[in-house]
Amino acid sequence: MHVQVRLGSGLATAAGTRRLRIELPREATVDTLLARVSELEPAIAPALGSALPVVKGTHASRTQALTDGDEIALLIPVAGGAGPSTVAGRAGPSTVAGRAGPNTERRQSWP
C-alpha cells in the first residue's frame, strides 16, 4: 500500500521536501511508517521520536493501523511561550512589571 506523508515545517526543511510518498506493508501502523521514514530520510530520523502523527485530521497513536491512500501529517511540537501569570496581584498575560518599552526588558529576581 502507499501513503502520503506531509512534513511539518521543521521536518520539511531538514528533509528538503514537504511531501513523501511511502510504500508500506498492508498491516502497517503509524510506528511502521515512522520506521520507514527514518530509513528513507535519515536527516529527520532523530526528530521523528517526538513527531505528532495526524491521520485524517486526528492525532493518531503509534499503534493506529494505516490504510492505502491515507495522508499522514508529521508535526513537531513547539516549545516555549508562557501561560497566564500574576503581575502586581492581577491575572493576565505573562509580562514584566515596569517594562520600559518594546525593545527593553526589565528582569526581576525571584527569591
N, C-alpha and C positions, 0 to 999 in steps of 0.2 A: 504494500500500500504506500501511497505518497501523502505527505502532509506539507503544508506551507508554514514556515516559521517567520514571524515578524519580530525583528530585534528592536528593543528599546534603544534610545539614542546612544547611550554609552556603549552598549554591546555592538550596535551598528557601526559606530566609529572604529572600534577596535577590529571588527571583522572586515570592514571595508565594504559592507553591503547592508541593506535594510531587510532583505528577504532571502530566505533559503528554501529550496525545495528538497525535502529529505525523503528517502525511501526507508521504510521500516518493515519489520515482520508484522503479519496480521494481528498478533496478540500484543502489540506494543502498548506501553504505558507512557506517561509523561517522563518517568525515570529512564525508560529505554531511549526516548527521544533525546534527553539531556546527555546521556552517554554517547549517543551517535553524533550530536552536535559537537561535543568535546573532541571527538576523534577528527571530525572534518574541519573544525575551526579551533585549533589549539590556542590561538591568541585570546580567545574569550573563555577557554575552559576554566580558569581559576574563578571567574565571576559567576559561573553557572550554578555553583552551590548555593548562592544567595538569590538567584533569579526567582521571580514570582511568575509562574506559568498561568496564563489566562487562555481558557479554551471556550469558544462560543460565548465570549463576553463575561465569563465567570471564572473567578480564581479556581484553580484546579489543584488537587492533591497530586503528589508524585506517583501515586498508585492508580490514578484515573486512566481507564482504557481510552485509546485513541481509535478513530475510525478513518477510513480512506477519505481524503479530501478535507480533513479538519484543518483549521487555521489556528495556530498556537502563537500567542504573543509572549515573549520572554522579556520581562521588565525587571530592572534593578531598583530595589528600594532606595529612596533618597533619605539621607540622614540630615539632621540639622534643624534649625528653626527653634522656636521656643513656644511653649504654651502660655496661657494666661499667668500673670504673676500679680503680686500686690505691691504697689508703689505708694508710699505715704498713706497706707491704710485703704487704698482703693483698688478694686479689682479692675484689670484691664489688660491691654496688650503689654508684652514684656518691653519695658522701656527703662531708661536710666534717669532718675530724677535729676533735674538741673541740667539737662542737655543744653549745651551752648549753641549748637547749630547743626545743620545737616552733615557737615564734614568733620565734626569733632565729637568726641565721646568722653564722657566723664565716667570713670570707673570707681566703684565703691568696694572697699574691702569688707568682707564678711567675717565676723568673729569666728 
